[in-house]
Amino acid sequence: MIVTPLDSATLDSKAQYVFYHKMVDFALKELIVSVQNQGLCSTQEVVYFKQFCDLLLYSVEAMRIKYMYDDEDNMKVDLTDSGFPNYLEFRYLFNDLSLKEDYISKLKDVSQLQDEFLHELLHKKQPIKREKLFQAASIVYYTSVEQKYIFNRFVQGRIMETPKGVSPEFMTSWSFYDVAHNRPFICFMYFDYSGGRNLLKDRDKIYEVLKTTADRDMDLDTMAYGIDRKLPEVHPKHIKRIDLGPFHNVFAKDENEITHAILEGIAKKELSLESYALSLSIDEVFSGSEFKEGSFFNKQTLQKWSEPIHQKYVFAPHRIIQMLYNKTPEIMNRLAKPPIQVSELKIKKTTS
């Protein structure tokens, strides 16, 4: 049985690491399928949405391996409106892997460790000590986890042409992990380009502006104006930002009404420990017309942006949806669509 005090959000046992990873993995995979089936993203957007989610899943799995038998450090799930790992966990992971060659050189040889395991199990008839299990986990972690696949604070997607006949002509994507919210965001920008055939020439500049201007949660029209102003030959026409979370589950601790409803149901044994829901918000702005800004000799054409369109969705299994309609009807009625049903998670309980 896994016990998670509501005043703590630290994963401090092997069972909790395994349980939490299964929950995140299952929920995000359900989300990817549902986002596509519900038409919340275009076919092209779904490809990048899945890629960014895969990076997130890869990172959480790397954390599970890293912390599995570590008695000194424990992974922390964010205490605010998130339910995902704290941003610092991703940063520690990324920085740690930059030194992987140094760590690998200090690890025991695999064959030597295997012999020690066999000696303990077959000859001494003793369970493997946690210290040796941690050494084995460290070997797996440092030899198999790649730094380039860790979900960093900012992840840039490529610039792509949109399908023929579709306007605007280009699309790019990026993702960031907002430090304040400790949640991942995925963004898409559709734009025209007036620099002729020199888009590749400006590619690095575009990426740099996105990294410095659109790497955190802010008013979407403010983000759009900042990008537009810093890139004279890029003309954004549509910007879409997806906020993943909060992830409402037994490990979360926040003031969110949906989280509290699920935790209350679990505490009263009305819901199973695996119960979860995942909120998702989509904000969009479109350019309707243009205006010029600057001096007589240095005018720049900028976009006039529409009022941001905000749409919120909730994904949950059928039983959770019924409970949320009973306990949080006002929230459910304000959603862009009725709660979207996803599969129920069932994890086999173990006593270990």
FENVEN-V354853 format. One record per residue. SS is DSSP state (A for helix, B for strand, O for the rest). PHI is phi in whole degrees, 0 to 359 (none if undefined). OMEGA is omega as a letter, one per 40 degrees, with the letter a starting at -180 (999 if undefined). Layout:
ss = {SS/SS}
phi = {PHI/PHI}
omega = {OMEGA/OMEGA}
//
This chain:
ss = {O/O/O/O/O/O/O/O/O/B/B/O/O/A/A/A/A/A/A/A/A/A/A/A/A/A/A/A/A/A/A/A/A/A/A/A/A/O/O/O/O/O/A/A/A/A/A/A/A/A/A/A/A/A/A/A/A/A/A/A/A/A/A/A/A/A/A/O/O/O/O/O/O/O/B/B/B/O/O/O/O/O/O/O/B/O/A/A/A/A/A/A/A/A/A/A/A/O/O/A/A/A/A/A/A/A/O/O/O/A/A/A/A/A/A/A/A/A/A/A/A/A/A/O/O/O/O/O/O/A/A/A/A/A/A/A/A/A/A/A/A/A/A/A/O/O/A/A/A/O/O/O/O/B/B/B/B/B/B/B/B/O/O/O/O/O/O/O/O/B/B/B/B/B/B/B/B/B/O/O/O/O/B/B/B/B/B/B/B/B/B/B/B/O/O/O/O/O/A/A/A/A/A/A/A/A/A/A/A/A/A/A/A/O/O/O/O/O/O/A/A/A/A/A/A/A/A/A/A/A/O/O/O/B/B/B/B/B/B/B/B/B/B/B/B/B/B/B/O/O/O/O/O/O/O/O/A/A/A/A/A/A/A/A/A/A/A/O/O/O/O/O/O/O/O/O/B/B/B/B/B/B/B/B/B/B/B/B/B/B/B/B/B/B/B/O/O/B/B/B/B/B/B/B/B/O/O/O/B/B/B/B/B/B/B/B/O/A/A/A/A/A/A/A/A/A/A/O/A/A/A/A/A/O/O/O/O/O/O/B/B/O/O/O/O/O/O/O/O/O/O/O}
phi = {none/260/246/238/301/289/265/223/228/255/276/231/209/302/299/291/298/296/298/296/298/298/295/297/301/295/296/291/293/297/297/302/296/291/301/290/295/274/69/284/227/289/302/293/294/300/302/285/302/295/298/293/295/297/297/296/296/300/292/294/295/298/297/300/295/298/265/311/239/273/277/267/238/231/288/249/271/300/274/267/281/219/89/261/302/300/307/300/297/292/294/300/298/297/293/298/287/291/249/300/296/295/290/301/295/261/282/292/294/300/297/295/292/297/298/295/297/297/296/294/283/270/265/274/55/243/292/291/292/301/300/285/296/294/298/294/297/296/298/299/298/285/262/242/274/256/300/294/261/282/290/273/297/221/233/264/268/278/275/233/283/283/305/305/85/262/242/290/278/232/218/224/226/202/221/214/254/289/292/290/268/54/223/276/236/236/236/228/231/256/208/258/225/255/265/69/265/258/300/299/298/265/302/297/294/299/299/294/295/298/294/266/251/231/250/204/288/204/304/293/291/293/298/298/295/298/296/299/291/273/232/303/267/258/239/298/240/205/236/233/234/250/258/272/122/290/263/272/202/297/273/282/217/204/266/293/295/293/301/297/296/292/297/295/296/292/298/273/63/275/235/283/298/277/300/204/213/230/275/211/240/237/248/220/227/233/269/257/206/233/213/253/225/118/282/301/267/220/275/233/275/238/267/265/262/289/297/301/263/246/228/244/229/229/247/199/295/305/296/291/300/300/296/293/296/284/259/226/298/296/296/297/285/267/290/293/223/305/312/267/282/235/288/279/268/231/246/294/282/232/267/274}
omega = {i/i/a/i/a/i/a/i/i/i/a/i/i/a/a/i/a/a/a/a/i/i/a/a/a/a/a/i/i/a/a/a/a/i/i/a/a/i/i/i/i/i/i/i/a/i/a/i/i/a/i/i/i/i/i/i/i/a/i/i/i/i/a/i/a/a/a/a/a/a/a/a/i/a/a/i/a/a/a/a/a/a/i/i/i/a/a/i/i/a/i/a/a/a/a/a/i/i/a/a/i/a/a/a/a/a/i/i/a/a/i/a/i/i/i/i/a/i/a/a/a/a/a/a/a/i/a/i/a/a/i/i/i/i/i/i/i/i/i/a/a/a/a/a/a/a/a/i/i/i/a/a/i/i/a/i/a/i/a/i/i/i/a/i/a/i/e/a/a/i/i/a/i/i/i/i/a/a/a/a/a/i/i/i/i/a/i/i/i/a/i/a/a/a/i/a/a/a/i/i/a/a/a/i/i/a/a/i/i/a/a/a/a/a/i/i/i/i/a/i/i/i/a/a/i/i/a/a/a/a/a/a/i/a/a/i/a/i/a/a/a/i/a/i/e/i/a/a/a/a/a/i/a/a/a/a/i/i/a/i/i/i/i/i/i/a/a/a/i/i/i/a/a/a/a/i/a/i/i/i/i/i/i/i/i/i/a/i/a/i/a/a/i/a/a/a/a/a/i/i/a/a/i/a/i/i/i/i/a/i/a/a/i/i/a/i/a/a/i/i/i/i/a/i/i/a/a/a/a/i/a/a/i/a/i/i/i/a/a/a/i/a/i/i/i/a/i/a/i/i/a/999}
//
